[in-house]
Amino acid sequence: MSRQMRHYYKFGPFRLDPAKRDLLRDGEIVPLPPKVLDLLQVLVENNGEIVEKEELMSRVWPDSFVEEGNLSVNIFALRKALGDDGNQHQFIKTVPKRGYRFVASVLEVWGENEELTSESLETAAAAMLHQAYWRLGLAYVQKAMYEDAFDALEKAAVLSGDKPLIKATIGYAYAKSGNRAEAQRIVNQLSPLSERETGPFITLASIHASLGNKDKAFELLEKSYQQRDSRIVDINVDAMLDSVRPDARFDDLMRRMGLTP
């Protein structure tokens, strides 16, 4: 058993832990893409002050050239994750022609110790490991190394407790490998999720896209966009959606998100 010095930020019902790179709302993880989390950290660290757009882009994308539209889409996703409505932003305020200001009251906590038990360490390790196997599995799919992909994804499924996102990714791998029957079986298992307000819509869309069901794929992408799914900001570079990227409907979605396809 060991103890660890902690540093985190508290605002409203949220807690941002820079070291763990996670955001909690009332103790529950709020899933955020890495760049959206980076953006939140920069704004929170400078709470109460205007952060110019140029500074935000250089801090969040230090090694890449990005257009202002990328920043706008990520701000949009961040506001959705924080529950900011379209009329009164209680966390992030736009400063016209300049940038953004984090306006909520922020408490910065230093020096509070947390006791780390073997159980908490194992839980944290499992969470990181299932993400690693998931990403490894996706990389193998892109290389058409399907046997290795299924091995990695099955491990991710076990470690994650069979999360729908992982199961949907396995379905995508089956579709890409040409096993339409297994891909369709997973689609059928997960189909109730597509009727909910939130779910792994983008990954489900990728399965349908790989099976040639483009109408259903765009239906799910549209639902992801309407629900302001935080993962929607990455669809322009998501290899799982390569088969639908040439479609005019994809260009339309990108334009509505403020990105140039």
matplotlib code that plots the C-alpha trace (Angstrom):
import matplotlib.pyplot as plt

x = [0.0, 1.3, 0.3, 0.3, 0.4, -2.6, -3.3, -6.7, -9.3, -12.9, -15.7, -19.4, -20.0, -16.7, -13.2, -10.4, -7.3, -4.4, -2.1, -4.7, -6.0, -9.6, -12.7, -15.2, -18.8, -20.2, -17.6, -18.4, -15.9, -16.9, -15.4, -13.6, -11.3, -7.7, -7.8, -11.0, -9.5, -6.4, -8.5, -10.4, -7.2, -5.8, -9.0, -9.3, -5.6, -6.4, -9.8, -11.2, -8.8, -9.3, -7.3, -6.7, -7.6, -4.1, -2.8, -5.3, -4.5, -0.7, -1.2, -3.6, -2.1, 1.6, 2.9, 0.1, -1.5, -5.2, -7.9, -10.0, -13.0, -11.2, -11.1, -14.8, -15.9, -13.8, -15.2, -18.7, -18.0, -16.6, -19.6, -21.8, -19.8, -20.1, -23.8, -23.6, -26.7, -26.9, -28.2, -26.3, -22.8, -22.0, -18.5, -17.1, -17.8, -16.9, -15.1, -15.9, -12.9, -10.5, -11.0, -12.6, -12.8, -13.6, -16.1, -17.0, -15.5, -12.5, -10.9, -7.4, -6.5, -2.9, -1.2, -4.2, -3.1, -4.8, -4.3, -3.7, -4.8, -3.9, -7.5, -7.5, -4.2, -5.6, -8.7, -6.7, -4.3, -7.2, -8.7, -5.5, -4.8, -8.2, -7.7, -4.2, -5.6, -8.5, -6.1, -3.8, -6.7, -7.8, -4.2, -4.2, -7.5, -6.1, -3.2, -5.6, -3.9, -7.3, -6.2, -4.0, -6.8, -9.4, -6.9, -6.3, -9.9, -11.1, -8.6, -9.9, -13.5, -12.6, -10.7, -13.5, -16.3, -17.6, -18.3, -20.5, -17.8, -15.4, -18.1, -19.0, -15.3, -15.2, -18.2, -16.3, -13.3, -15.6, -17.1, -13.6, -12.4, -15.3, -17.2, -20.6, -22.6, -20.6, -20.6, -24.4, -24.8, -23.1, -25.1, -28.3, -27.0, -26.2, -29.2, -31.2, -28.4, -29.0, -32.5, -31.0, -30.1, -26.4, -24.4, -21.5, -23.1, -19.9, -18.6, -22.0, -21.9, -18.5, -19.9, -22.8, -20.5, -18.2, -21.2, -22.3, -25.3, -24.4, -27.9, -27.9, -24.3, -25.3, -28.4, -26.2, -23.6, -26.4, -27.6, -24.1, -23.9, -27.3, -26.4, -23.1, -21.1, -17.6, -16.1, -17.8, -14.9, -12.5, -14.6, -12.7, -9.6, -11.2, -10.0, -13.1, -15.2, -13.0, -15.6, -18.2, -15.8, -16.3, -20.1, -21.5, -23.4, -20.1, -19.0, -22.3, -21.8, -18.3, -19.5, -22.2, -19.5, -17.4, -14.7, -13.6, -13.6]
y = [0.0, 3.5, 7.1, 9.6, 13.4, 14.7, 17.8, 18.4, 21.0, 21.1, 23.1, 22.5, 18.7, 18.1, 17.1, 17.3, 15.3, 16.3, 13.4, 10.7, 12.6, 12.1, 14.1, 13.0, 14.2, 13.2, 10.5, 9.0, 9.2, 11.6, 10.1, 12.7, 12.4, 13.3, 16.7, 17.7, 16.9, 18.9, 21.8, 21.6, 21.5, 24.7, 26.6, 25.5, 26.3, 29.8, 30.1, 33.6, 34.8, 35.0, 32.3, 33.4, 31.0, 30.9, 30.0, 27.2, 25.7, 25.9, 24.3, 21.5, 20.8, 21.7, 19.7, 20.1, 22.7, 22.9, 25.2, 27.3, 25.0, 22.1, 24.3, 25.3, 21.6, 20.6, 23.5, 22.4, 18.8, 20.0, 22.2, 19.2, 17.0, 19.7, 20.2, 23.8, 24.8, 26.9, 30.0, 30.5, 29.0, 28.4, 27.0, 28.3, 31.7, 32.8, 36.1, 37.2, 37.5, 36.5, 33.2, 31.6, 32.1, 29.5, 31.3, 28.8, 29.0, 26.7, 25.2, 24.0, 21.4, 20.6, 18.2, 16.1, 12.5, 9.5, 6.0, 3.6, 0.0, -3.0, -3.1, 0.5, 0.0, -3.2, -1.3, 1.6, -0.8, -2.8, 0.4, 1.5, -2.0, -2.5, 0.8, -0.3, -3.6, -1.8, 0.5, -2.4, -4.3, -1.4, -1.1, -4.8, -4.4, -1.6, -3.9, -6.7, -8.8, -10.1, -13.0, -10.7, -8.1, -10.5, -11.7, -8.1, -7.1, -10.1, -9.2, -5.7, -7.0, -9.1, -6.3, -3.7, -6.0, -6.4, -2.7, -2.0, 0.1, -2.9, -5.3, -2.9, -2.7, -6.6, -6.4, -3.9, -6.2, -9.1, -6.9, -5.9, -9.5, -10.5, -12.4, -10.7, -13.3, -12.6, -8.8, -8.9, -11.0, -8.3, -5.6, -7.5, -7.8, -4.1, -2.8, -1.8, 0.6, 2.5, 3.5, 5.1, 8.7, 7.8, 4.8, 3.7, 5.2, 6.0, 2.4, 1.0, 3.2, 1.8, -1.7, -0.8, 1.1, -1.9, -4.1, -1.6, -0.3, 3.3, 4.7, 3.1, 4.3, 7.9, 7.6, 6.7, 9.3, 11.9, 10.7, 11.0, 14.6, 15.5, 14.1, 15.9, 12.7, 13.8, 11.3, 13.1, 15.5, 12.7, 11.2, 13.2, 11.1, 7.9, 5.1, 3.0, 5.4, 5.4, 3.6, 6.4, 9.4, 9.9, 10.1, 13.6, 13.1, 12.9, 16.3, 17.8, 16.5, 17.9, 21.3, 21.4, 20.6, 23.6, 21.5, 21.6, 18.0]
z = [0.0, -0.9, -0.8, -3.6, -3.5, -5.5, -7.6, -9.2, -10.0, -8.8, -10.5, -10.1, -9.9, -11.8, -10.9, -13.4, -12.5, -14.9, -13.7, -14.3, -17.4, -16.4, -15.7, -13.1, -12.7, -9.2, -9.1, -12.5, -15.5, -18.3, -21.5, -23.5, -26.6, -25.7, -27.5, -25.8, -22.4, -23.3, -24.2, -20.9, -19.0, -20.7, -20.1, -16.4, -15.7, -17.0, -15.4, -15.4, -18.1, -21.9, -23.7, -27.3, -30.1, -31.3, -27.9, -27.5, -30.9, -30.2, -26.8, -27.9, -31.3, -30.8, -33.7, -36.2, -38.3, -37.6, -38.8, -36.5, -37.3, -35.4, -32.3, -32.6, -32.9, -29.9, -27.9, -29.0, -27.8, -24.5, -23.8, -24.5, -22.1, -19.3, -19.9, -21.1, -22.9, -26.0, -24.3, -21.1, -20.9, -17.2, -17.9, -21.1, -22.5, -26.1, -26.4, -29.9, -32.3, -29.5, -27.8, -24.8, -21.0, -18.4, -16.2, -13.6, -10.1, -9.9, -6.7, -7.2, -4.7, -3.8, -1.3, -0.5, -0.1, -1.6, -0.2, -3.1, -2.4, -4.4, -5.6, -6.8, -8.6, -10.3, -11.4, -12.8, -14.6, -16.1, -17.4, -19.1, -20.4, -22.0, -23.8, -25.0, -26.3, -28.0, -29.9, -30.7, -32.1, -34.3, -35.6, -36.5, -38.3, -40.5, -41.4, -42.2, -39.4, -38.3, -36.1, -34.0, -34.1, -32.6, -30.0, -28.8, -29.0, -27.0, -24.3, -24.3, -24.0, -21.0, -19.2, -19.9, -18.7, -22.2, -22.9, -25.9, -27.6, -27.5, -28.7, -31.5, -32.5, -32.7, -35.0, -37.2, -37.3, -38.4, -41.2, -42.4, -42.4, -44.6, -41.9, -42.5, -40.5, -37.3, -37.9, -38.4, -35.3, -33.2, -34.9, -33.9, -30.3, -30.1, -32.1, -28.9, -28.2, -31.4, -30.0, -26.9, -26.4, -26.1, -27.2, -29.4, -32.5, -34.4, -34.0, -34.9, -38.0, -39.0, -38.9, -41.1, -43.4, -43.8, -44.5, -47.2, -45.3, -45.9, -45.1, -41.7, -41.1, -41.8, -39.7, -36.8, -37.6, -37.7, -34.3, -32.9, -34.2, -32.8, -29.4, -29.5, -28.9, -28.0, -30.4, -33.4, -33.5, -34.7, -37.5, -40.2, -39.3, -38.1, -40.4, -39.4, -41.6, -44.7, -46.7, -46.3, -46.5, -50.3, -49.8, -50.2, -46.9, -45.1, -46.6, -45.5, -41.9, -41.9, -43.0, -40.3, -37.8, -39.0, -40.6, -44.2, -45.7]

ax = plt.figure().add_subplot(projection="3d")
ax.plot(x, y, z, "-o")
ax.set_aspect("equal")
plt.show()
